[in-house]
């Protein structure tokens, strides 16, 4: 079932792991921070959450 993650813009450092790994879910905003552009499969969202080095992504 698709999930829509959330990005804490105050915590995000714009490293690009989520955008690079899951460009169908994330993109960079005008400030160079991650932005959610679509829902993603559970496994992809969980991967992005666990991969974020500053824990800026949540469900």
C-alpha positions as CSV (number, residue, x, y, z in Angstrom):
1,X,0.0,0.0,0.0
2,X,1.5,3.4,-0.9
3,X,2.6,5.7,1.8
4,X,3.3,9.4,1.7
5,X,6.4,10.3,3.7
6,X,7.1,13.7,5.4
7,X,10.3,15.7,5.3
8,X,11.3,17.9,8.2
9,X,12.7,20.9,6.3
10,X,14.4,22.2,9.4
11,X,16.4,19.0,9.9
12,X,17.0,18.2,6.2
13,X,20.6,18.9,5.1
14,X,19.9,18.3,1.4
15,X,22.4,15.5,1.0
16,X,20.4,13.9,-1.8
17,X,20.3,10.3,-0.7
18,X,16.5,10.1,-0.9
19,X,16.3,12.0,-4.2
20,X,19.0,9.8,-5.7
21,X,17.5,6.6,-4.4
22,X,13.8,7.4,-4.9
23,X,13.4,10.2,-7.5
24,X,9.8,9.1,-8.0
25,X,9.0,10.1,-4.4
26,X,11.5,12.9,-3.7
27,X,12.8,16.0,-5.4
28,X,14.8,19.0,-4.4
29,X,12.9,22.2,-3.6
30,X,14.1,25.7,-4.3
31,X,16.2,25.8,-1.2
32,X,18.0,22.5,-2.0
33,X,16.1,20.5,0.5
34,X,14.2,17.3,-0.1
35,X,10.5,17.6,-1.0
36,X,7.9,14.8,-1.2
37,X,6.4,14.8,-4.7
38,X,4.4,11.5,-4.6
39,X,3.5,8.5,-2.5
40,X,5.7,5.5,-2.6
41,X,5.7,1.8,-1.9
42,X,6.1,0.8,1.7
43,X,9.6,-0.6,1.1
44,X,10.8,2.5,-0.7
45,X,9.5,4.8,2.0
46,X,11.1,2.7,4.8
47,X,14.4,2.7,2.8
48,X,14.4,6.5,2.6
49,X,13.6,6.8,6.3
50,X,16.3,4.5,7.4
51,X,18.9,5.9,4.9
52,X,18.5,9.6,5.9
53,X,21.6,10.5,7.8
54,X,19.8,13.2,9.9
55,X,16.5,11.4,10.4
56,X,14.6,14.1,8.5
57,X,12.1,11.7,6.9
58,X,9.2,10.1,8.6
59,X,5.8,8.5,7.8
